[in-house]
Amino acid sequence: MPTTLAVFSDVHANLPALEAVLRDIDIRLGRGEVHAVYCLGDLVGYATWPNEVVTSVQERGIPTIAGNYDEGVGLGSDDCGCAYVTDEDKARGAESIAYTNDAVTEATRRYLRSLPRHIRLTLGAPRDRKAESIEVLMVHGSPRRINEYLFEDRPDDLILKRMTQAGADVMLYGHTHKPYHKALAMETEDGQTVYRHAINTGSVGKPKDGDPRACYVLLTINPERPTSDRGYCQVEFVRVDYDVEEAARSVEASPLPDEFARMLREAR
């Protein structure tokens, strides 16, 4: 029987966006369309509700892994592990993590410190049916590094290498804030073609793909279908409207750089 997971990432302290996504997921849970919910990290940073976002995820018991920002704040570091390009970006980034470190409670910091770096699921068919298990790996950046950027234009061979080394048939990750899905064909030692699925879930609270709506993924795995059948894994990107202006105005009313508000409005 197929299993459907709702997976989201990169909330970045944007509570209105998270609440909108969770409302949408709740509707699907109520209909029995979703069987479990997971978060790929970066709960904090860049917006004004780090504690509220963490509390919301904790109260729901959503299994969550650490993002690079979570790790930095959890350790009380002034380094979020982000790859800022310009000196201006670096200066704004320093303001963001300083604000977040000052805003979070000790309970939030302890929670962020406790998060694991990956979650692995093994999904198998019923015992009376001959089918291979499907290995699903959830990371923030990549299996190799929490802050590695696996953009869509990275070579397929590189992504396959990361997945093969990690023993993953399906890999979910975030960090780039740009959603995509790749079904990658590879040949096994016995000459069979199998498919590995690489899915970037995009961002709930800080999209960078030109669409300001929150984004999450519905992942459906059918372990009764072999990995030689590309369709054993189905992916749907769900975009959810939320009050972007509420989030942007809250940033502008805080010590955070106004540029972060513009980024929310323009999804860049």
URPEFEN-V15073 format. One record per helix or strand. SS is the DSSP state (2 for helix, 1 for strand). FROM is the first residue (numbers start at 1). LEN is the number of residues. Records with the same first field share a line. If there is no record, write none. Layout:
SS->FROM-LEN  FROM-LEN
This chain:
1->3-6  36-4  63-3  116-1  119-5  134-5  170-4  180-8  193-8  214-8  233-8
2->15-16  50-11  68-7  87-17  106-9  156-11  230-3  244-9  259-8
